[in-house]
Amino acid sequence: MSEPTLPPESTPAARVALITGASRGLGAALAETLAAQGWHIIAIARTTGALEELDDRITAAGGSATLVPVDVTNDDAMRQICLSIHQRWGKVDLWAHTAVHVPPLSPAGHVAIKDWDKTLTVTLRATGTLIPMIEPLLRASTQGTALFFDDAAWHAEAGGVRKFFGAYAAAKAGQIALARAWAAENATLGETRAPRVLIETPAPMPTATRARFFPGEDRATLSPCATEAARLLKHLG
């Protein structure tokens, strides 16, 4: 199977946003919000149909997007995509990383090994492999920014972990720790082109993931994904 390549783009974009996990939920909302502000969106996700629906909404609103249906855990494919981005645009101004895997909630002693493996691979390992691939593209921007998202769902009171969330919490906490280390390293460097790394915690949203975590919850009390996307993007400055 040949490596994925980006389709030709006739009009270069002033600002380029790479969104990993863009097909649904917050990732899709970020893509639509940024596209409406004139950003060109490179949308990466596994689900082709959902990406096409996203593209339809972006195009109908007058925006532009490049769709890349690929799994972020495919190292060779992601390297080729980053090379293609470099060859076409020369930079990424914003990387918003929303891709995670959510395993079934389970007592720590009963987590299936396949769920452990997939959760760690998608949520933690992929983050670690993507950072060195995408960092050069962010450095090529005048103010490259990487944006990560913590999830309040697994946090219990007094800094604890909510029961049955152990596998998801372990992977997500590892991802955020990695992002924090990257942020601290870049701040210490003091370089003008060192990527800015931001970590935000969205308010609870009516996503499919949230419904799995808290079935029966009144979704009317949750913040719409579009509302959270607009709020979080204000932090970009």
C-alpha positions in Angstrom: 0.0 0.0 0.0 1.4 3.4 -1.0 2.1 6.1 1.6 -0.6 8.8 1.8 0.0 12.1 0.0 -1.9 15.3 0.2 -4.0 16.3 -2.8 -2.8 19.3 -4.8 -3.7 22.7 -3.4 -4.0 25.6 -5.7 -4.2 28.5 -3.2 -1.6 28.8 -0.4 -3.0 29.6 3.0 -1.8 32.4 5.2 -2.4 30.3 8.4 -2.3 26.6 8.5 -3.9 24.5 11.3 -3.1 20.8 11.7 -5.8 19.0 13.7 -5.3 15.4 14.7 -8.5 13.7 15.6 -10.6 16.2 13.6 -13.6 14.1 12.5 -15.9 14.6 15.5 -16.4 16.4 18.8 -14.0 19.1 19.8 -11.6 18.4 16.9 -14.3 19.0 14.3 -15.5 22.1 16.2 -12.0 23.6 16.3 -11.6 22.9 12.5 -14.9 24.7 11.7 -14.1 27.6 14.0 -10.6 28.2 12.6 -11.8 27.7 9.0 -14.4 30.4 9.5 -11.5 32.7 10.6 -9.6 32.1 7.4 -7.3 29.3 8.5 -6.6 26.4 6.1 -7.4 23.2 7.9 -5.4 20.0 7.6 -7.8 17.5 9.1 -6.5 14.1 10.2 -8.7 11.3 11.4 -9.4 7.6 10.7 -13.0 8.0 9.6 -13.3 9.1 5.9 -17.0 9.7 6.0 -16.9 11.9 9.1 -14.0 13.9 7.5 -16.0 14.4 4.3 -19.0 15.7 6.3 -16.6 18.1 8.1 -15.3 19.3 4.7 -18.9 19.8 3.5 -19.6 22.1 6.5 -16.3 24.0 6.1 -16.8 24.5 2.4 -20.4 25.6 2.8 -19.2 28.3 5.2 -16.6 29.5 2.8 -13.6 27.9 4.3 -11.0 25.4 3.0 -9.7 22.1 4.3 -7.4 19.3 3.3 -8.6 15.9 4.4 -6.2 13.2 5.5 -7.9 9.9 6.4 -5.1 8.1 8.3 -4.5 6.6 11.8 -2.1 8.8 13.8 -0.5 5.6 15.1 0.8 4.9 11.6 4.3 6.3 12.0 5.4 6.0 8.3 2.2 7.6 7.1 2.5 10.5 9.5 6.1 11.1 8.5 5.0 11.3 4.8 2.2 13.6 5.7 4.5 16.0 7.6 6.9 15.9 4.6 4.1 16.8 2.3 3.0 19.7 4.5 6.6 21.0 4.5 6.8 20.7 0.7 3.5 22.5 0.2 3.1 25.1 3.0 6.5 25.0 4.7 5.0 25.4 8.1 2.2 24.6 10.6 1.0 27.6 12.6 -1.2 25.6 15.0 -1.3 21.9 15.9 -4.4 21.0 17.9 -4.1 17.4 19.2 -7.5 15.9 20.1 -6.9 12.3 19.1 -7.4 9.8 21.9 -8.7 6.3 22.5 -11.2 5.7 25.2 -11.3 2.1 26.6 -14.3 0.7 28.4 -14.5 1.8 32.0 -13.3 -1.0 34.1 -11.7 -1.8 37.5 -8.0 -1.6 37.3 -7.6 -5.3 37.9 -9.9 -6.2 35.0 -8.6 -4.0 32.1 -8.2 -6.2 29.0 -4.7 -6.2 27.6 -6.0 -5.2 24.1 -7.6 -2.1 25.7 -4.4 -1.2 27.6 -2.4 -1.5 24.4 -4.7 0.5 22.2 -5.2 3.3 24.8 -1.5 3.7 25.4 -0.7 3.5 21.7 -3.2 6.1 20.5 -3.3 8.5 23.5 0.3 8.4 24.7 2.7 6.8 22.3 1.3 8.6 19.2 1.8 11.9 21.1 5.4 11.1 21.7 6.0 10.2 18.1 4.2 13.1 16.6 6.0 15.8 18.6 9.4 15.4 16.9 7.6 15.1 13.5 5.6 18.2 13.9 8.0 20.4 15.9 10.0 21.4 12.8 6.9 22.6 11.1 5.9 24.7 14.1 9.4 26.1 14.3 9.0 27.3 10.7 6.0 29.5 11.7 6.5 32.9 13.2 4.5 31.8 16.2 3.9 28.0 16.0 1.6 26.8 18.7 0.8 23.2 19.9 -2.5 22.9 21.7 -3.3 19.9 24.0 -6.4 19.2 26.0 -6.8 17.6 29.4 -10.1 16.0 30.3 -11.8 16.8 33.6 -13.8 13.6 33.4 -11.2 11.3 34.9 -10.3 13.8 37.7 -11.8 13.1 41.2 -11.8 15.6 44.0 -8.6 16.5 45.9 -6.5 15.5 42.9 -7.5 11.9 42.8 -8.6 9.7 39.9 -12.3 8.7 39.4 -12.8 5.0 39.9 -13.0 2.8 36.8 -11.1 5.5 34.8 -7.7 4.0 35.5 -6.6 3.0 32.0 -7.9 6.2 30.4 -6.5 8.4 33.2 -3.0 6.8 33.0 -2.7 7.4 29.3 -4.2 10.9 29.4 -2.1 11.9 32.4 1.0 10.7 30.6 0.1 12.7 27.5 -0.4 15.9 29.5 2.8 15.3 31.4 4.7 15.0 28.1 3.1 18.2 26.8 4.0 20.0 30.0 7.6 18.9 29.8 7.8 20.0 26.1 6.3 23.4 27.2 8.9 23.8 29.9 11.8 22.9 27.7 10.8 25.4 25.0 10.3 28.1 27.6 13.8 27.5 28.9 15.3 27.7 25.4 14.2 31.3 25.0 14.3 30.9 21.3 11.9 33.1 19.2 11.0 30.1 17.0 10.5 27.6 19.9 6.9 26.3 19.6 4.5 27.6 22.2 2.8 24.7 24.0 -0.6 25.3 25.6 -2.7 22.9 27.6 -6.4 23.6 28.1 -9.2 21.8 29.9 -12.5 22.1 28.0 -15.8 22.2 29.9 -17.8 19.0 29.7 -19.3 18.7 26.2 -22.1 16.5 24.8 -19.8 14.2 22.9 -20.1 10.5 22.3 -17.1 9.9 24.7 -18.9 11.8 27.4 -22.0 9.8 26.9 -20.0 6.6 27.4 -18.5 8.0 30.6 -21.7 9.3 32.0 -24.8 7.6 30.5 -28.0 9.2 31.4 -26.4 12.6 32.1 -28.6 15.6 31.2 -26.8 16.7 28.0 -28.6 20.1 28.1 -26.3 21.0 31.0 -23.2 20.5 28.9 -21.3 23.1 26.8 -21.6 22.7 23.0 -18.4 21.8 21.3 -18.6 24.9 19.1 -18.8 27.1 22.2 -15.8 25.4 23.8 -13.8 25.7 20.6 -14.4 29.4 20.4 -13.5 29.9 24.0 -10.4 27.8 23.9 -9.1 29.4 20.8 -9.2 32.9 22.4 -6.1 31.7 24.4 -4.1 31.6 21.2 -3.8 35.4 21.2 
